[in-house]
Every structure is written in C-alpha cells, then in structure tokens.
Amino acid sequence: MSVGTYATDLGDGVGQIRLPLPFPGLRWTNAYTIKGDEGITLIDCGVDDGPTRYALEGGLSELDAGLEDVVSLVCTHMHPDHMGLAHRLVAEGIPLVMHDSAVDARENYNDWNISRRHLGRLAAEHGAPAEFVTRTAGGDPRPDWAGTAVTPDRLIKDGEQITVGDGHTLTAIHTPGHEISHICLVDDTSHVLYSGDHILPRITPVIMYGFEADPLGTYLESLQRIEAMNIGLTYPAHVDVLERGSLRARQIILHHERRLGAMVQEVKNQPKTAWELVGEIFRPNLNPLEERLALSETLAHLEYLRLRGELERNQDGGVWHYVRPQRSRR
C-alpha cells in the first residue's frame, strides 16, 4: 500500500483519493479509482470547489493517471459531497452513471428550498418553536459547492453490472434509506464493497424524514441486504476502510434498534412531540444544521414505530404528540 498527500494505492488496481469538505463534521469524502482495460472508473467526485478539484487531480497524478484517463464516473447517491463536481466532469466528456431513481431526485437537489420549506411545515406540526420553524422554512442560499444535478448518461437498476475491465466487474446494489438513489457497488471478483454512505465506520448516516413515508424502514432493509451478503473488505465514502462490512451493517441495525427502544420508553406514559424527543435523545447545544438533522431523524424513527403499531399519534392544537398505545402500556 502506497500513501501520498491525496491518494492511497489500495492494490489490485484500486486507489483512494481524499477530497476535502467545506463544512464541519467530516474532513473528506473518499473517492475511489479502479483501473480497467480502457481507463479509470471513478466512484464519487466530491463537492464543486477549487480545493476538491485540486485534490482530485493531485490524487490521480499520485496514482500515475489524470482526468483524461477517467472513462466513467459512478456517483453512489445525490448528495453534494459525492456528486457536486459531477456536472463539470460531465461537461468535460466523462459519462455519469447513477441509479435510475436519481432522475426523480434532481428537482429537490437543484432547489434546496423545496426540502427546507417542507421541513419547516413538519417542524411546526411537531412542536418546534416558532423561531426554528421560521429559520428552517426560510432556507439558506444554496452554496456554490453543491454544484448542479445533471441527468446521468447511464441509468442503472438494482443488480445491473458495470464492466470496468482488467478483472473488475461491479454489480450495483440499490440501498435507499440515507438517500433514495443510493447504491453500493460490489466487485464480483474480489467481493470488495464500495459502500458510499450506506455503511460507515464509527458513525452512521443521517436518515432524513420528508418526502418518503418510511425512510428508516427502507434503510434497515437495505442494511439487512448487505448483512446477508457476508461482505468483508469495504471501502466507505468517509473515514477509514472497513474490514468487516456485513458486521458493521449489523452494528448499525442494532444502533437504530436501541434508539427506537429509547423513544418508546420516552413516550411510554406521557405523550411527547418530536421536538421534545430531540431534546431527550440528542446531546444539548446543537448548531442550526444539527438541529434540523436531529428533528428529521427523530421523525424518521417515530414514524417507523407508528407505522408498525408501536406508537400512535394524536393532534392537540395542531401539533402531533406520540404515545405508546393504551393496550401496550405496562
């Protein structure tokens, strides 16, 4: 294994390039390169800014390649730290490959205020203070580093293969939950998994509640698929390489089961709003972005429980309160 300033040669024709991120919390996105018969397949490309472009070109150079050698870009999902730069690479002639549901997600990606206004309405209905509702629904200027979502050149479905060459064929596994178009890629020869944000070491991806009825249920089903595949070596989009991907999938499932159990206990004897539960479940002093994510993830867990009969909700003064069903209280 050879480690450079931006890139690490992982062996077997695979490289990892660390692309810096312009927001707090995560330091970089891991992009991956796979050498094939006709050139390089690039998995994810980071945000649309100068430091990312510099790191991508520098990493390719450390791997004895350049952008002119990239013959295909596969983005694991439609979040800016994975595909912000994609529209520029497409304009330079690199074809983009994504899951076919990415087409439906383009409008929300290109107009962030659609999601912000929707979350603002949800916040009002679930007990958030007026200041938070106003700030959330008002939206923020869309950052330039988000780039623009373009229509992929190739749309793939679950189980479809991407031929890289030189001993590498990738099979797409549709793993929605974190984002509707999310895919993992498994190398059919080495059985290595490129997991995007679906499976990460030490941290878990945010599960957003908004336009889908049961995103957490979808995510857990996607995790169960990976768990059943007996995956070992896993290349995630953030943090470090994982040695036991399927085991990590099981750990994340257990994490969410513990959080679900904690929420049931919180409302066992007294109805509470989602906003009240944010204060019970998450650490104090969250910044505005963290508050929005915490509310959204709390709603994803509460709705998962409600849809399965573990909780019920009732409106009081236009605000939803969740509680354990009377028959289930002990």
N, C-alpha and C positions, 0 to 999 in steps of 0.2 A: 504494500500500500504506500503510495506516494502522496504527500500532503504539501500543497502550495499555499499561496496567500489567499486564493479564492477557491481553488479546486482540490479535490482529493480523488486520486485514481483508485477506485474500489476493486479493480481487477476484472477480468473476463470482459473487457471492452466497455466497462461501465464507469462513468465519472460522476462526481457530485460537485455542484457549484453552489456556493453560499452567496445568496443575493440579499443585500441589506434591506431593512424595512424602515419606513419613515414614521412609524408610530410606536408608542411604548408597549411593552409586554413581551413581544417576540423580537429577537435580534435579527433573524434572517429567515428566508424561505430557501429550502433545499431544492434546487433544480437538478435533474439527472440527465446525463447524456449516454446514449447507447450507440456504439459504433456498429454499422451494418455494412452490407456489400456496396451500397450506393452512397453512403454518407451517414450522418448522425441524426438520430431521433432524439429530440429534446422534450423532456417531460417537465412542464411548468416553466414560467419565464419571469415571475416577479412583477413588481409594480412598474408603472410607466414614469421613470425619472432617470436623471443622469447617473447617479451612483449605481443603480441597478444595471443600466446598460454597460457601464464601465466594468462592473464586476462580472457580468456575463461574458463580455468579450475577453476580459483578462483570464477568466476561468477556462474558456475554450482554448486560449493560447497556451495555458499551462498544460492542457491536455493534448497539445500539438494539433489544434484544429482552429477553425474560425467560423464566423456566421455563414460564410459561403459554403461550408460543409454541411450545414443543417438542412436536411431534406424534408423534415416533418416536425411539427410542434404539436404535442398532445397535452392539453390542459385538463387537469383532473376535475376542476369544477370552476364555476363562475364567481370567484371572489378575486378582488384586485391584486392580492399578494400572490396569486397564481396565474392570472391572465391579463394583468393591467398592461403589460408591454406587448401583448399578442397582436393588437391591431397594427402596430408599427412593423412587426416581423412579417405579418401577412402582406403588408404593403410592399415589403422588400422581396416578396416572392416565396415565402415559406408557407406551405399549406398548413392550416389549422384543423386538428381533429378533436372532437368533443362528443359527448353523449347527445343523442338527438333531443333530449329534453332541454338542452341549453338554449334552443331557439325560443322556447316559451319564456325563459328567464331573462331575455335580453332587455325587455322594456323596463323591468324593475332595476336592472343593473345600470342602465343609462339614465334613469331618473330616480335617484335615491329618495326623493321626497315622497314618492308613492308609498314606500315602506315606512318612512318616518310618520307620515300622516296617519297611516293605518295603525301603527304602534301607539300614536297619540290617542286615537279613539279607544283602543284597547285599554290604555292606561287609565283613561277617565272612567271606563266601565268597571275597572278592577281596583279602584280605591286609591290611585296615586294622587298626590297633592296637585293643586291647580298649576303651581309653578312648573312642576315636572311635565305635566300634560302640555302646557303652552310651549315650553322649551323643546320638547320632543316633536310635537306636531309642526312646529315652525321650521324645523330642518336646519341643516348647515349647508354652506356652499360645498358643492361636490369637489373633492380635491383633484387637482390635475393628475396626481399619480395614479388615480383609478383607471385612467385610460378610457377607451370606448369599446363596448362589446360589439364585435362584428359577427356575421354569420359564418360558422365554420365551413371549411371547404369539404370536409367529410364528416358526416354524422353517423355515429356507430350505436349499436344496441348492445344490451347485455349478452355476453358470450361471444361477441364478434371479435375476430382476430386482427391484429395489426402486424404485418410482416416487416420485420426490421432487417433480417438477413444476418449472415455470419453467425448462425446458430441461435438467433434470438427471434422468437415469435411471442407477441404479447396478447393475452386474452383480457378483454375488458369485463370488469365485474361492476355492475351498476349498484352503488352503495349509497342511496339517498338517505337523508336524515340531517346531516350538517348543512347540505345544500342539495336541491332537487336533482341536479345533473351530475352529482359526484360519481366518479368512477375510481376504482382501484385497477391496477394492471398487474397481472401475474405472468412472469416469464415461464413459458411452457417447458423449457428445458431445465433451467436452474431452480424453478419453483420459488424464486425471489418475488416478493410482493412490493410494488410501488404503491404506497397506501394513501398518498395525498394527505388530507387532514382527517381521514376516517379513523385511523389508529395512530396515536402519537405517544411517545414515551413521557411519563411523568405528568402530563397534562391531558385534558380532554377537550375536544372541540365544542364550541357553543352550539346548542340546539335551539334554533330560533322558532318561536311560535308566531304565526302571522297568517299566511295565505293557505297553509295546509292544516287539515283538521288534527292530524296526529303525528307530528314530526318525530317525537321521541319514540313512538311505537315503530315507525319506519326505520329509525336509526338502530334500534335494538335488533330488529330483524336483519338489518344489514350486517351488524356485528356478529350475529349468530351464523351468518353465511361464512364469514371469514374464520370464525372459531372452528367450524366444521371442516375447513379445508386443510387443517394441520399445517399451517404456514409457519416456517421458521424465520429465516433472514428477511427482514422487512426494511425498506427504505422509505421513511416518512418525509413529509414536506417541512417539518420543523423539528428542532432539537437533534437528537442523535439516532444513529442506526439502531434498530431493534433486532435482537437475536431470536426472539420467540413471538412472532406476530399473533398467532392464534391465542397464546396465553394472555397477551396484552388485551385482545378483544374480550376475553372472559373477565379480566380485571375491570375493564370499563363497564361491562354489563353489571357487575357486582356494585360498582360505584353508584350507578344510577338506581339500582335496586335499594341501596342504603338511603339514598336521597328520597326516593319515593316513600320508603318506610318512615323517614323522619317527618315528611309532610303529613302523612296520615296521622301520626301521633300529635302533631301540632294542632290539628283541627278535630281531634277525637271528641272533645267535649264542648268546644266553643267555635262557632263559625268565624272564619277569618277571610279577609280579602287576599288576593295575590300580592298586593303591595305590602301588607302586614307580614306575609310569609317571607318576602325578600329580606326584611329586617331580621327574621328569625333564622333563616338558612344561610345567608351570606354574611361575610365579615362587614363590620361598620366602615364608614368613611369611604364609600365607593366614589370614584370620579363619575362625571356625567355619562361617559360611554359605558363604563362598567355597570352603572345603574340601569341603563336601557337593556343591556345584555342580560343582567340578572333578572329583570322583570320578565323578559321574553322567555328565558329558560325556565323560570318558575311557572309561567303559564303552560309551557310545554309539558311539564311534569304533572301539573294539576289536571289538565285536560286528558292526559294519558290515564290518570286514575279515574276521572269521571266517566270516560268512555267505557271503562271496564267495570263500572259499578262500585268501585271502591270509595268514591266520593260523590256527593251531589252538590249542586249549587242553587242558590236562591237569590233573587234580587231584592234589595232593600234600598229604596231611594235612588234607584237607577244604578246601584253598584252591586256587583256579584260577590257573594260570600260562599265559600266552600266549607263543607262539613261532612263528617262521617255519617252515612245513612243511619237512621234510628235503629234499624234492626241489627246493625253491625257494632253498635257501641257496647262496650263492656266496662 
